[in-house]
Amino acid sequence: MQHKQSKIIRTRVDQTKNHEHSSPLFLTSSFTFDNSEDMRAAFADETDANIYSRFSNPTVKEFVDRLCILENAEAGFATSSGMSAVFGSFMALLKKGDHILSCNAIFGSTHTVIAKYLPKYGIDYSYINTNATEAAWEAAITPQTKMIYLESPTNPGLDIIDIAMISRVAKKHNIILNVDNCFATPIGQTPIDLGADLVVHSATKWIDGQGRVLGGAVVGRKDLIHEIYLFCRSTGPSMSPFNAWILSKSLETLEVRMDRHCANALYLAEKLEGNSQINFVKYPFLASHPQHSIAKAQMKNGGGIVCFELKGGLEAGRKFLNQIKMLSLTANLGDTRSIASHPASTTHAKLSEAERLAAGITPGLIRISVGLEHRDDILADILQALN
């Protein structure tokens, strides 16, 4: 098989004696052994036999194996949520006295982990603007910098960072490059091919695609993943086998779903650009996007998120949400159903106004997670709310 789509569909947990066509769900907390020697060898890590579902599980392994194929990764580990994947990738590889350099436009909970909790463990941090030059990124590195962390596209401002450029800087200084690829998905871009060492995902979003289950994953270099596995195995943010079964099935349709999401998003962005109620529309594959050339170079599509800035600021953003009829108002994205949100009053409300503005979150910014409804119905609901 030459194509990833075929490989992920045909990569599955071993068939049981029942010869089931669909992969079974191994909903069990533990696994048995034929004898004491097999059990001893498993606990001594001399075999890869399953012991306990906090460590490993066949259903979870199928999900991880499929995601690794899509991301061109050597290995991976699945977690209970996207944030546990982010936190695990930090805590397994950073120690007291280390420094993490991050782009300043990141998800609100990730900002909380970096700015509030990492310092409690003696891990320092600093932020750098998403549009900083290669020289500026290099100048921000200290002798203690052990990891560079970034999102591209960023949440929610859709800034695009040149991953290959950051990789050159990271490799020059022997620093781990950790990329959140949630917004683009492995259908939109593969950061490992651009030089990333680790890729993190909130599988809750586009990977699930229907707003059903929580899940996260870290994939990348085998040696780094092993350290993350050891940390997570002991601390417990393991993925539920049931959630893994759902998410593994979802990966089979990720490509076809993202094709529709991205086509709808581009259509919506083009139709909204120039609207009299809007200051600007931001979408990576619009020619007006500030990093349009970078997006076209490293992404296969523009993703399923469209942002626009309402005239009227914070109050206009709240009023817009109250006028929505079809789109959902919910704390999620990447669903079959389109979702509207106002980051300044919700997901990023705990940031200071200066921090929000530095991350590209203006008072009237609206984030649309474009679903799979007919594109004209999505547009019509937004237009009636604007008017």
C-alpha positions in Angstrom: 0.0 0.0 0.0 1.5 3.3 -1.1 -1.1 5.8 0.3 -1.6 6.8 3.9 -5.4 6.6 3.7 -5.2 3.0 2.8 -2.6 2.3 5.4 -4.5 3.8 8.3 -7.7 2.0 7.4 -5.9 -1.4 7.1 -3.7 -0.9 10.2 -5.6 -2.5 13.0 -5.4 -4.6 16.1 -4.9 -8.3 15.4 -8.1 -10.2 14.6 -9.3 -12.5 17.3 -10.5 -16.1 16.8 -14.0 -14.7 16.0 -12.7 -13.2 12.7 -14.4 -9.9 13.3 -14.2 -7.4 10.4 -14.4 -4.3 12.5 -11.7 -3.8 15.2 -12.9 -5.0 18.6 -13.0 -2.8 21.7 -10.7 -4.0 24.5 -12.6 -2.5 27.4 -10.5 -4.0 30.2 -8.4 -2.6 33.0 -5.9 -5.4 33.0 -4.5 -8.4 31.1 -3.7 -12.0 32.2 -0.6 -14.2 31.8 -0.1 -17.9 31.2 2.6 -18.3 33.8 4.7 -16.4 36.4 7.7 -16.2 34.0 5.7 -14.4 31.4 4.4 -12.0 34.0 7.8 -11.4 35.4 9.2 -10.6 31.9 6.4 -8.2 31.2 7.0 -6.2 34.4 10.7 -6.2 33.7 10.0 -4.6 30.3 11.6 -7.6 28.6 8.5 -8.0 26.4 5.8 -5.6 25.2 3.0 -7.7 26.6 0.0 -5.7 27.9 -0.1 -5.5 31.7 -2.6 -2.7 32.6 -4.6 -0.3 30.5 -2.9 2.7 32.2 0.3 1.4 30.6 -0.9 0.1 27.2 -4.0 -1.3 25.6 -4.6 -2.9 22.1 -7.3 -0.5 21.2 -5.3 2.5 22.2 -2.3 1.1 20.3 -4.3 0.9 17.1 -5.3 4.6 17.4 -1.6 5.6 18.1 -0.3 3.5 15.3 -2.7 5.1 12.8 -1.9 8.6 14.0 1.8 7.9 13.7 1.3 6.8 10.0 -0.5 10.1 9.3 2.1 12.2 11.1 5.2 10.2 9.8 6.2 9.7 13.4 8.4 7.0 14.9 6.3 6.4 18.0 3.4 7.9 20.0 1.4 7.9 23.2 -2.3 8.6 23.7 -3.6 10.5 26.6 -7.0 11.4 28.2 -7.2 14.9 26.7 -5.2 17.3 24.6 -4.0 19.2 27.6 -2.7 16.1 29.3 -0.7 15.5 26.1 0.7 19.0 26.3 1.5 18.8 30.0 3.0 15.3 29.6 5.3 16.5 26.8 6.5 19.3 29.1 7.0 17.4 32.4 8.6 14.3 31.0 11.3 16.3 29.2 11.9 19.4 31.3 13.4 19.7 34.8 14.2 22.3 37.4 16.4 25.0 35.9 15.3 24.4 32.3 13.7 27.1 30.1 10.9 26.7 27.5 10.5 29.2 24.7 7.0 29.5 23.3 5.2 31.6 20.7 2.9 34.1 22.5 -0.3 33.0 20.7 -1.3 29.8 22.3 -4.4 28.1 23.7 -5.5 29.6 27.0 -5.0 26.5 29.1 -1.6 25.9 27.6 -0.7 29.5 28.6 -1.9 28.7 32.2 0.3 25.6 32.3 3.4 27.5 31.0 3.0 30.7 33.0 1.4 29.4 36.2 2.4 25.8 36.8 5.8 25.2 35.2 7.4 27.9 37.3 6.2 26.0 40.4 8.6 23.2 39.3 11.4 25.6 38.7 10.9 25.6 34.9 11.3 29.1 33.4 9.6 30.4 30.3 9.5 33.2 27.8 7.2 34.2 25.0 8.1 35.5 21.5 5.9 37.0 18.9 4.6 34.7 16.2 5.9 36.9 13.4 9.4 37.2 14.9 12.3 36.7 12.6 14.7 33.8 12.7 17.3 36.0 14.3 14.8 37.1 17.0 13.9 33.5 17.8 17.6 32.6 18.0 18.3 35.7 20.3 15.5 34.5 22.6 17.3 31.2 23.3 19.2 31.0 26.6 21.7 28.3 27.7 18.9 26.8 29.7 16.4 26.5 26.8 15.5 22.9 26.3 12.3 23.1 24.4 10.6 25.4 21.8 6.9 25.1 21.8 4.5 26.5 19.1 1.1 26.3 17.5 0.6 26.8 13.8 -2.0 27.8 13.0 -2.4 29.5 16.3 -5.5 29.3 18.5 -7.6 31.4 17.9 -5.8 34.1 15.8 -4.7 31.8 13.0 -1.2 33.1 12.8 1.2 30.9 10.7 4.7 30.2 11.9 7.4 28.9 9.6 8.0 25.5 11.2 11.0 24.7 9.1 12.7 28.0 10.1 12.1 27.3 13.8 13.5 23.8 13.3 16.7 25.2 11.9 17.1 27.3 15.0 16.2 24.4 17.3 18.6 21.9 15.7 21.4 24.4 15.7 21.1 24.6 19.5 20.1 21.0 20.2 16.6 22.0 21.4 13.5 19.9 21.2 10.9 21.4 18.9 7.3 20.6 20.1 4.5 21.6 17.7 0.7 21.6 18.5 -0.8 20.5 15.2 -4.4 20.4 16.4 -5.8 23.1 14.1 -4.1 21.9 10.9 -4.4 18.1 11.6 -2.0 15.7 9.9 -4.2 16.1 6.7 -3.3 19.8 6.6 0.4 19.6 7.5 3.0 17.2 9.0 5.4 19.2 11.3 7.8 16.2 11.6 8.5 16.5 7.9 9.3 20.2 8.5 11.8 19.3 11.3 9.7 19.0 14.5 10.7 16.5 17.1 7.3 16.2 18.7 3.7 16.8 17.6 0.8 17.1 20.1 -2.9 16.8 19.4 -6.2 17.4 21.1 -7.9 14.5 19.4 -11.1 15.9 20.9 -11.3 18.3 18.0 -11.0 17.4 14.3 -9.8 13.9 14.9 -13.0 12.9 16.7 -14.9 15.3 14.5 -18.3 14.8 16.1 -18.0 16.2 19.6 -18.2 12.9 21.3 -15.1 12.0 23.3 -12.0 13.6 24.9 -8.5 12.5 23.9 -5.0 13.6 23.2 -1.8 12.3 21.7 2.0 13.0 21.5 3.9 11.5 18.5 7.4 12.0 17.3 11.0 10.8 18.0 11.0 7.4 19.6 13.5 8.3 22.4 11.4 11.3 23.4 8.2 9.4 23.3 9.6 6.7 25.6 10.3 9.3 28.2 6.8 10.7 27.9 5.4 7.1 28.1 7.3 6.5 31.3 6.0 9.7 32.9 2.4 9.2 31.8 2.5 5.5 32.8 3.3 6.5 36.3 1.1 9.7 36.6 -2.0 8.2 34.9 -3.3 10.5 32.1 -4.1 7.4 30.0 -6.7 7.3 27.2 -9.8 5.3 27.8 -10.0 2.3 25.5 -13.5 3.3 24.5 -12.4 6.8 23.5 -9.5 5.2 21.6 -12.0 3.0 19.7 -14.0 6.0 18.7 -11.0 8.0 17.7 -9.4 5.2 15.7 -12.6 4.9 13.7 -12.6 8.6 13.2 -9.2 8.6 11.7 -10.5 6.5 8.9 -12.7 9.4 7.7 -10.5 12.3 8.7 -9.2 13.0 5.2 -12.7 13.1 3.6 -14.1 15.2 6.5 -11.3 17.7 6.4 -11.7 18.1 2.6 -15.2 19.3 3.2 -14.4 21.4 6.3 -11.6 23.2 4.5 -13.7 23.8 1.3 -16.5 25.2 3.4 -14.1 27.4 5.4 -12.5 28.9 2.3 -15.9 29.6 0.8 -17.0 31.3 4.0 -13.9 33.4 4.3 -14.1 34.6 0.7 -17.8 35.5 1.1 -17.3 37.4 4.4 -14.2 39.4 3.3 -15.3 43.0 2.6 -18.5 42.7 4.6 -19.4 46.2 6.0 -19.9 44.8 9.6 -16.4 43.4 9.7 -13.0 45.0 10.1 -11.1 42.0 8.7 -11.3 38.3 7.9 -8.5 35.9 8.7 -8.0 32.6 7.0 -4.6 31.0 6.0 -5.5 30.5 2.4 -6.8 34.0 1.8 -4.3 36.1 -0.1 -4.9 38.8 2.5 -3.5 36.7 5.4 -0.3 38.2 6.6 1.5 34.8 6.4 -0.3 33.6 3.3 3.0 32.6 1.6 4.1 30.5 4.5 0.7 28.8 4.8 0.8 27.9 1.1 4.3 26.5 1.5 3.8 24.3 4.5 0.1 23.5 4.5 -2.0 21.4 2.1 -5.2 23.3 3.0 -6.2 26.3 5.1 -7.9 24.3 7.9 -11.4 24.5 9.2 -11.3 27.7 11.3 -12.2 31.1 10.1 -11.8 34.3 12.2 -13.1 37.8 11.7 -13.1 41.0 13.7 -16.4 42.7 14.3 -16.8 46.4 14.2 -18.0 47.4 17.7 -15.5 45.3 19.8 -16.4 43.3 22.9 -20.1 44.2 23.0 -20.5 43.5 19.3 -19.0 40.1 19.8 -21.5 39.2 22.6 -24.4 40.6 20.6 -23.4 38.5 17.5 -23.4 35.3 19.5 -26.9 36.1 20.9 -28.2 36.5 17.3 -26.9 33.1 16.1 -29.7 30.6 15.2 -28.1 27.5 13.6 -24.5 27.6 14.7 -23.7 26.1 18.1 -22.3 28.1 21.0 -20.0 25.7 22.8 -16.5 25.2 24.2 -15.3 23.0 21.4 -14.2 23.1 17.8 -13.7 20.5 15.0 -17.3 19.2 15.0 -19.6 18.3 12.1 -21.7 21.1 13.4 -20.4 24.7 12.9 -19.5 26.5 16.1 -19.2 30.2 16.9 -17.2 31.6 19.8 -16.0 34.9 21.1 -12.5 34.2 22.6 -12.1 37.5 24.4 -15.1 36.7 26.7 -14.7 32.9 26.9 -11.6 30.8 26.1 -9.1 33.6 26.6 -11.0 35.7 29.1 -8.4 35.0 31.9 -5.6 36.6 29.9 -5.0 40.3 30.5 -6.1 42.6 27.7 -2.4 43.2 26.8 -1.8 39.4 26.6 -4.8 38.9 24.4 -3.8 41.7 22.0 -0.3 40.3 21.9 -1.8 36.9 20.9 -3.9 38.6 18.2 -7.2 38.3 20.2 -8.9 41.6 19.6 -12.1 42.5 21.5 -14.5 41.8 18.6 -12.7 38.6 17.3 -15.1 35.8 16.4 -13.9 32.3 15.8 -15.9 30.0 13.5 -15.3 26.3 13.5 -16.7 25.5 10.1 -18.8 22.3 10.1 -20.2 20.0 7.5 -23.5 21.6 7.0 -24.2 23.1 3.5 -21.9 26.0 3.1 -24.8 28.4 2.2 -26.6 27.6 5.4 -23.6 28.4 7.4 -23.0 31.7 5.6 -26.7 32.6 5.9 -26.7 32.2 9.7 -23.6 34.4 10.1 -25.0 37.0 7.8 -28.3 37.3 9.6 -26.5 37.6 12.9 -24.2 40.3 11.5 -27.3 42.2 10.3 
